[in-house]
Each structure stands twice: as C-alpha cells, then as structure tokens.
Amino acid sequence: MKDCTIERMLGLPQRFLSKKENLELPETQVLLKLIDVFPWLLKVADSGYDPIITKRIMAEAIGDEMLKNKCNELIKKYPHLYADPNPESKEPRYYMQIGGFETYDGWYDLLDKLSQKISDYLKENSIEGFYVHQVKSKFADLCYYPNTWKSPAPILDMIREAEKEALNTCEFCGTQEGVKKRSGGWIVNSCTPCVDRLAEEAKERNRKRNEGK
C-alpha cells in the first residue's frame, strides 16, 4: 500500500511518511509496526472509527487470521474441548471461539496429541463440564488453560508433558532439531532455518514498502 493512501486513511499531512525526520519519531515507528501486524486498523481509521463498523472489521479480521492458523482446525476436531456449546449466545462461553489458538502451526501435532489424550480420559471417566479456556505461546512457553484449576491430576500431567515437549519444538515448522529460545521483538522457540526464513520475509516486506513510496 502506498504511503499516500496510508496518510489519507489516517488523516496525516501529505508526504508525512516521506520525510526521514517523521519516520524516525518513536510514535511513527510504533504506528507503522501496528499497521504491519494489524493492517485492518487502516479500515477502522477510514471508517471514521465508527464503533459498529469497527466491530464488523475486527470480526472479519479475526476470522481471516483464524483460518490461516492450522491449529484452529482443532476447534472443529475437538468441539467438546474448544467450541462453544451455545454458539448463538451473545456472550461466548469459551475464549477459544473468539481468539482461537494463539500459537503457530509448528505446535499442531503436539496439541492434537494432547487434545486426543484429554478427550479419551474424559470419555473413559465420564467427566463432563471440562473445557479449555485459552491456549497460547507466551515467552516461548506453551500455556494451556482449562476452565478450572481443579482439573483431574492425570489431565494436569498430560498438560505438563505437552508443555515440556513444546520447549523443544519449533513453533513454526514442528522440528525438534536445533530448537532454542530466540528473541526478535518477541520470544519464540525456533530452529535456525525458520529464523532465517522469517528474516528474509521481513526484508521482502520492507523492500515492497519502500518501493511503494
């Protein structure tokens, strides 16, 4: 997207983004990073920050991003763990229905395995009312939050086992070779090839952005 379009949508002065001194401002750098991560924010600004339109834009954006994340296929595969039993409710009971899995695709297999183990245990022991509130990567750790801290000990053991496995699994491709914690704005468990690939993709995004000036 060209800088002039971004300036128009945000109500910035013409050629604001073409001036080096403006690009060096901390607030400008933060703004551009937010737009790079959440491009739909431009649509929100272009709508005049209308609250109703903003909610629709956010819902569409969240839906698009969830479709891109393979891990969110687990919501349909294990609906008793992750899906809202009352989807028509105005206040979704499960956070997973709103935010989905806050993880990358590399952890799909271990999360699939964990979900199957928990499902089998619940069925074998006729346990009802158990579901998962949130699943995310935080500082390269797998955080798997059930709806209750009084979960059966065997389930807690399963979760701890998956958390240990995640520490040695690349969040992007799933390999367990050469994986370590890395920081590049955020902390992740990653292998060297994935780090190199992501760095090249970032360079390409910057190159295209510079070409649009």
Secondary structure, DSSP 8 states (H G I E B T S, - for coil): --HHHHHHHHT--TTGGG-HHHHTSHHHHHHHHHHHH-TTHHHHHHTTS-HHHHHHHHHHHHHHHHHH-GGGHHHHHSHHHHS-S-TT-SS-S-THHHH--BS-GGGHHHHHHHHHHHHHHHHHTT--S--EEEEEEETTEEEEEES-TT--HHHHHHHHHHHHHHHTS-TTT---SS-EEEESSSEEEE-HHHHHHHHHHHHHHHHHHHHT-
